[in-house]
Amino acid sequence: MALTRLSVSGVRNLHPVNLTPSPRINLLFGANGSGKTSLLEAIHLLGLARSFRSTRLTPVIQYEQAHCQLFGEVLFADGLRSQLGVQRDRQGEFVIRQDGKNLRSAAALAECLPLQLINPDSFRLLEGSPKVRRQFLDWGVFHVEHQFLPTWQRLQTALRQRNSWLRHGRMDAALQAAWDRELVTASEQIDRLRQAYLQQLKPAFEQVLAELIDLSGLTLSYSRGWDKERDLAEVLQAGLERDRQLGYTQAGPQRADLRLRIGSHNAADVLSRGQQKLVVCALRIAQGHLLQAVKRGRCVYLVDDLPSELDEQHRRALCRLLEALDCQVFITGVEAAQIESFWREDTPLAMFHVEHGRITQTLAHQE
């Protein structure tokens, strides 16, 4: 899939935007603070109804505006098209529409427009909390396993019920047992889906990583969130008193983690920022390959500040790997020359100059 039309209003410093992007490579260049990242943020808002730069909407919406609006047209591999629209206000309320119909959640947006973000904060996938790595893993499972979302929703409902009971104790024994059974069933299903996905992801990741950098000894493993030798029901029962004291459930898939290690060390502790960025790029490109293989879909990659932490050799290698995915890419840099020469001459490419929030197309894409 590819974003073939994009309209943006009310986002940060951007003047009203109406673009016809290339279905392949889109280069955004301009001075720092000109609005390049804000355009990527707008695409992220369209695909997920949230920003990757702020958990609050107030700084995202222009000062004099009550809300921001985004519209896009997505072209699928089978030739079908879908119209997406998102409006968000300062209070966090949102309106999401697909093909003229209101949607209750952003899941349909994410399914239509699978987004991958590579930016200067990408190292957080290695250095950040387990929650960041669970989100990465679950992004992949969501996009290749239709069972994941309803099972995840069941898990969240059961977990909320159990945690509420742990804090307040207002549930009879029969109801408590029923919610525990639901929690265990959903947890085991999520665990199976995650493990199956990771088994497919690992060889793809290893192959992509080898094309970017030689990191012999790097391993990727999964910790499911409870003792692998014991059933979750047994673990929950054994930890019940401690859970009551804490007021939440300690064991389960909500505690899972992806572990990247070199020998006995966490990869984040021994790799440079540049090496970490390449590892994250390999993980995200591997997810793109897996999406193509399983669902014949394609990610849209948002690559902010490509030169950050990477030398020219690795920038070129990363661009070639993105090019090989045959997917749509939006990529930013201060100077066009920093990124323009890294693509094959026959690759459809469009260039946009960004200055003081105004976006001007300087090169229309060539098929």
SULFEN-V447772 format. One record per backbone hydrogen bond with DSSP energy under -1.0 kcal/mol. NH is the residue of the N-H (numbers start at 0). CO is the residue of the C=O. Records with the same first field share a line. If there is no record, write none. Layout:
NH = CO / CO
This chain:
1 = 74
3 = 72
4 = 72
5 = 18
6 = 70
7 = 16
8 = 68
11 = 59
13 = 10
14 = 356
16 = 7
18 = 5
24 = 347
25 = 328
26 = 349
27 = 330
28 = 351
29 = 332
33 = 30
38 = 34
39 = 35
40 = 36
41 = 37
42 = 38
43 = 39
44 = 40
45 = 41
46 = 42
47 = 43
48 = 44
60 = 56
61 = 9
64 = 61
67 = 87
68 = 8
69 = 85
70 = 6
71 = 83
72 = 4
73 = 81
74 = 1
75 = 79
78 = 75
81 = 73
83 = 71
84 = 96
85 = 69
86 = 94
87 = 67
88 = 92
89 = 65
91 = 88
94 = 86
96 = 84
97 = 100
98 = 82
100 = 97
102 = 95
109 = 105
110 = 106
111 = 107
112 = 108
115 = 299
117 = 301
121 = 118
123 = 120
124 = 121
125 = 122
126 = 122
127 = 123
131 = 128
133 = 129
134 = 130
135 = 131
136 = 132
137 = 133
138 = 134
139 = 135
140 = 136
141 = 137
142 = 138
143 = 139
144 = 140
147 = 144
150 = 146
151 = 147
152 = 148
153 = 149
154 = 150
155 = 151
156 = 152
157 = 153
158 = 154
159 = 155
160 = 156
161 = 157
162 = 158
163 = 159
164 = 160
165 = 161
166 = 162
167 = 163
168 = 164
175 = 171
176 = 172
177 = 173
178 = 174
179 = 175
180 = 176
181 = 177
182 = 178
183 = 179
184 = 180
185 = 181
186 = 182
187 = 183
188 = 184
189 = 185
190 = 186
191 = 187
192 = 188
193 = 189
194 = 190
195 = 191
196 = 192
197 = 193
198 = 194
199 = 195
200 = 196
201 = 197
204 = 200
205 = 201
206 = 202
207 = 203
208 = 204
209 = 205
211 = 208
212 = 208
217 = 214
218 = 260
220 = 258
222 = 256
229 = 226
234 = 230
235 = 231
236 = 232
237 = 233
238 = 234
239 = 236
242 = 238
243 = 239
244 = 240
245 = 241
246 = 242
247 = 242
251 = 224
254 = 251
255 = 252
256 = 222
258 = 220
260 = 218
261 = 264
262 = 216
264 = 261
266 = 259
268 = 265
269 = 266
270 = 266
275 = 271
276 = 272
277 = 273
278 = 274
279 = 275
280 = 276
281 = 277
282 = 278
283 = 279
284 = 280
285 = 281
286 = 282
287 = 283
288 = 284
289 = 285
290 = 286
291 = 287
292 = 288
293 = 289
294 = 290
295 = 291
296 = 290
299 = 113
300 = 327
301 = 115
302 = 329
303 = 117
305 = 331
307 = 304
309 = 306
314 = 310
315 = 311
316 = 312
317 = 313
318 = 314
319 = 315
320 = 316
321 = 317
322 = 318
323 = 319
325 = 322
328 = 23
329 = 300
330 = 25
331 = 302
332 = 27
337 = 334
338 = 335
339 = 335
341 = 338
346 = 343
349 = 24
350 = 362
351 = 26
352 = 359
353 = 28
354 = 357
356 = 33
357 = 354
359 = 352
361 = 350
362 = 350
